[in-house]
Amino acid sequence: MLSEKDKDFIIYWEKEKDSRNTFSAKLIQGLPMAALFCVPILLFIAAVYLFFPEWYTRVSSRLPGSITTIVIAVIICILFFSYFRMQYKWESNEQLYKELKQKAAQSNKK
């Protein structure tokens, strides 16, 4: 027997699953968490680069333009993390939906 919470989830997921399965929806919905994950890295790099420029040049034998490469790499990480996090979440919800539908079908047979 399904609980009210399970029934509500089935109704919710039947409405939302198609709209949440697009690439752009997954990317946009995952951006806040990805930003929370990667913005501290960007802030740390910016703080070191702005407030301790002589330390950065002494420690790093890289060109000063390498900061651009680091920022681009972090932005790529943000996009990657946001999409695959939401893909995982969508697949988890889809699996739960299928399990609940199967459970409902079995309880209707009895």
Contacts in CASP RR format, 6 or more apart in sequence:
PFRMAT RR
TARGET T0000
AUTHOR 0000-0000-0000
METHOD contacts of the structure
MODEL  1
MLSEKDKDFIIYWEKEKDSRNTFSAKLIQGLPMAALFCVPILLFIAAVYL
FFPEWYTRVSSRLPGSITTIVIAVIICILFFSYFRMQYKWESNEQLYKEL
KQKAAQSNKK
1 107 0 8 1.000
2 10 0 8 1.000
2 100 0 8 1.000
2 103 0 8 1.000
2 104 0 8 1.000
2 107 0 8 1.000
6 100 0 8 1.000
6 103 0 8 1.000
9 96 0 8 1.000
9 97 0 8 1.000
9 100 0 8 1.000
10 97 0 8 1.000
10 100 0 8 1.000
10 101 0 8 1.000
10 104 0 8 1.000
13 93 0 8 1.000
13 94 0 8 1.000
13 96 0 8 1.000
13 97 0 8 1.000
14 97 0 8 1.000
17 90 0 8 1.000
17 93 0 8 1.000
17 94 0 8 1.000
17 97 0 8 1.000
19 25 0 8 1.000
20 26 0 8 1.000
20 29 0 8 1.000
20 86 0 8 1.000
20 90 0 8 1.000
21 90 0 8 1.000
23 83 0 8 1.000
25 86 0 8 1.000
26 82 0 8 1.000
26 83 0 8 1.000
26 86 0 8 1.000
26 87 0 8 1.000
26 90 0 8 1.000
27 79 0 8 1.000
27 82 0 8 1.000
27 83 0 8 1.000
27 86 0 8 1.000
28 82 0 8 1.000
29 82 0 8 1.000
29 86 0 8 1.000
30 81 0 8 1.000
30 82 0 8 1.000
30 83 0 8 1.000
30 85 0 8 1.000
30 86 0 8 1.000
31 78 0 8 1.000
31 82 0 8 1.000
33 81 0 8 1.000
33 82 0 8 1.000
33 85 0 8 1.000
34 77 0 8 1.000
34 78 0 8 1.000
34 79 0 8 1.000
34 81 0 8 1.000
34 82 0 8 1.000
34 85 0 8 1.000
35 78 0 8 1.000
37 78 0 8 1.000
37 81 0 8 1.000
38 74 0 8 1.000
38 75 0 8 1.000
38 77 0 8 1.000
38 78 0 8 1.000
38 81 0 8 1.000
41 74 0 8 1.000
42 71 0 8 1.000
42 74 0 8 1.000
45 67 0 8 1.000
45 70 0 8 1.000
45 71 0 8 1.000
45 74 0 8 1.000
48 55 0 8 1.000
48 56 0 8 1.000
49 56 0 8 1.000
49 67 0 8 1.000
57 64 0 8 1.000
60 66 0 8 1.000
END
